[in-house]
Amino acid sequence: FCIKKNKGLMRKTYLLLLIFLATVLPANAVLKEANIDSTLNVLRLELSNYRNQLNRQSGDLQRQNEEVGYTLMNVMNKSNQNSLMLYSQKSQYVFDLTYACHAATEQYHQFKKNAMPFRNLYDNNQREIARYDSLINNLSQMYTGALSKRGRIDRNVCLTLAINIRRTLKSNSEQLKTYINYYNTTERQLKKLNDYANKRYSDIQESIFSNTGNS
């Protein structure tokens, strides 16, 4: 039963990561076009496609937001269950105590493994925001006198799209940051339980080696 729950948790985590990853991966870059007008036209197409992609994902993100909250609540409930099981064990019941210690340490290490990608995604999202800040700054300060009429239109559309995408990335970053704060709070509780379990492990080992003459 525990194995099935862990697999379900991992599937939900990976699904959420894939959705967030799609929102922070950069749009296809323009290459060396014939001139600045052509470059702006290609950039407009790429930014439009990326903006549409973000719009299509908004509903999935909302559903995954609820899923993450539900998952974290289950983790906390499991942690409380492990806490009660571990803190209630008497030292003379070695097998029961060892089982409780294992449950606590296993949950802590599994949780850290699942939480790490969120922190990496947050860092990547921050880099994307910085990239769009530079793009917006470049488009804003671009000299438009040498552009064709079409080029000026494309430049204005690119600027609007870049600002809109940057706003979405910022919103996603805030959501990721919120998740990370939740994860940090949960991890602190799990670490406290993990440290206690490791201390009890040491007590068990010390007791075994100091009583080798007993049955």
C-alpha positions in Angstrom: 0.0 0.0 0.0 2.8 2.4 0.9 4.6 1.6 -2.3 1.5 2.4 -4.3 1.1 5.7 -2.5 4.7 6.7 -3.1 4.4 5.8 -6.8 1.2 7.9 -7.0 3.0 10.8 -5.3 5.9 10.6 -7.7 3.6 10.5 -10.8 1.8 13.6 -9.5 5.1 15.4 -8.8 6.6 14.6 -12.2 3.4 15.7 -14.0 3.5 19.0 -12.3 7.2 19.4 -13.1 6.6 18.7 -16.8 3.9 21.4 -16.9 6.1 24.0 -15.1 9.1 23.0 -17.2 7.1 23.8 -20.3 6.3 27.3 -19.0 10.0 28.1 -18.3 11.7 26.6 -21.4 12.7 29.4 -23.7 10.9 30.1 -27.0 12.9 29.2 -30.1 15.5 31.9 -30.8 15.8 33.9 -34.0 18.9 33.1 -36.0 20.8 35.3 -38.5 18.1 36.7 -40.6 18.5 38.9 -43.7 17.9 42.2 -41.9 16.4 43.7 -38.8 12.9 43.7 -40.2 13.1 40.0 -41.0 14.4 39.3 -37.5 11.5 41.2 -35.9 9.1 39.3 -38.0 10.5 35.9 -37.0 10.7 37.0 -33.3 7.0 38.1 -33.4 6.0 34.6 -34.6 8.1 32.8 -32.0 6.8 35.0 -29.1 3.2 34.6 -30.4 3.5 30.8 -30.4 5.0 30.9 -26.9 2.3 33.2 -25.6 -0.4 30.8 -26.9 1.4 27.9 -25.3 1.3 29.6 -21.9 -2.4 30.4 -22.4 -3.2 26.7 -23.1 -1.4 25.6 -20.0 -3.1 28.0 -17.6 -6.0 25.6 -16.8 -3.6 22.7 -16.2 -1.5 24.8 -13.9 -4.6 25.7 -11.8 -5.5 22.0 -11.4 -1.9 21.2 -10.5 -1.9 23.9 -7.9 -4.7 22.1 -6.1 -2.9 18.8 -6.6 0.3 20.1 -4.9 -1.7 21.4 -1.9 -3.4 18.0 -1.6 -0.1 16.2 -1.9 1.7 18.3 0.7 -1.2 17.8 3.1 -0.9 14.0 2.7 2.8 14.2 3.3 2.2 16.1 6.6 -0.4 13.6 7.7 2.0 10.8 7.0 4.7 12.6 8.9 2.4 13.0 11.9 1.6 9.3 11.7 5.3 8.4 11.7 5.9 10.8 14.5 3.3 9.2 16.8 4.6 5.7 15.8 8.2 6.6 16.5 7.8 8.7 19.7 5.6 6.0 21.3 8.1 3.2 20.9 9.9 1.8 23.9 13.6 1.2 23.5 13.4 -2.5 24.6 11.2 -3.3 21.6 14.0 -3.2 19.1 12.3 -4.5 16.0 9.3 -2.2 16.4 11.6 0.8 17.0 13.7 0.0 14.0 10.6 -0.2 11.8 9.4 3.2 13.1 12.9 4.7 12.5 13.0 3.4 9.0 9.6 4.8 8.1 10.7 8.3 9.3 14.1 8.3 7.5 12.7 6.9 4.3 10.0 9.6 4.1 12.5 12.3 4.7 14.9 11.2 2.0 12.1 10.5 -0.5 10.6 13.9 0.1 14.0 15.7 -0.5 14.4 13.8 -3.7 11.0 15.0 -5.0 11.4 18.6 -3.8 14.8 19.2 -5.5 13.4 19.7 -9.0 11.1 22.4 -7.8 14.1 24.4 -6.6 15.9 23.9 -9.9 12.8 25.0 -11.8 12.6 28.1 -9.7 16.2 29.0 -10.5 15.6 28.4 -14.2 12.5 30.5 -14.2 14.5 33.4 -12.6 17.0 33.1 -15.4 14.2 33.3 -18.0 12.7 36.4 -16.3 16.2 38.0 -16.5 16.4 37.0 -20.2 13.0 38.6 -21.0 14.0 41.7 -19.0 16.9 42.1 -21.4 14.7 41.5 -24.4 12.2 44.0 -23.3 14.9 46.6 -22.6 16.4 46.0 -26.1 13.0 46.3 -27.8 12.1 49.4 -25.8 15.4 51.2 -26.7 15.5 50.1 -30.3 15.8 52.9 -32.8 12.8 52.6 -35.1 13.6 55.3 -37.6 15.4 52.8 -39.9 12.6 50.3 -39.7 10.0 49.8 -42.4 6.4 50.3 -41.4 5.9 46.6 -41.0 9.1 46.4 -38.9 7.8 49.1 -36.6 4.5 47.2 -36.2 6.4 43.9 -35.5 8.7 45.7 -33.0 5.7 47.0 -31.1 3.9 43.6 -31.1 7.1 41.9 -29.9 7.5 44.3 -27.1 3.8 43.8 -26.0 4.2 40.0 -26.2 7.5 40.0 -24.3 6.0 42.1 -21.5 3.0 39.7 -21.3 5.2 36.6 -21.3 7.5 38.1 -18.7 4.4 38.9 -16.5 3.3 35.2 -16.8 6.8 33.9 -16.0 6.9 36.2 -12.9 3.5 34.8 -11.8 4.7 31.2 -12.3 7.9 32.1 -10.3 5.8 33.4 -7.4 3.8 30.2 -7.4 7.0 28.1 -7.5 8.3 30.2 -4.6 5.2 29.5 -2.7 5.6 25.8 -3.3 9.2 25.9 -2.2 8.2 27.7 1.1 5.6 25.0 1.7 8.2 22.3 0.9 10.8 24.0 3.3 8.3 24.0 6.1 7.4 20.4 5.5 11.1 19.4 5.2 11.9 21.0 8.5 9.3 18.8 10.3 10.5 15.7 8.4 14.2 16.5 9.2 13.4 16.9 12.9 11.8 13.4 12.8 14.7 12.0 10.7 17.3 13.4 13.2 15.4 11.8 16.1 15.2 8.5 14.2 18.9 8.5 13.5 19.6 9.1 17.2 17.4 6.2 18.1 19.3 4.1 15.5 22.5 5.0 17.3 21.0 4.0 20.6 20.0 0.6 19.2 23.4 0.0 17.8 25.1 1.0 21.0 22.8 -1.2 23.0 23.4 -4.2 20.8 27.2 -3.9 21.0 27.2 -3.2 24.7 25.1 -6.3 25.4 26.7 -8.9 23.1 26.7 -11.5 25.9 22.9 -11.3 26.3 20.4 -13.2 24.1 
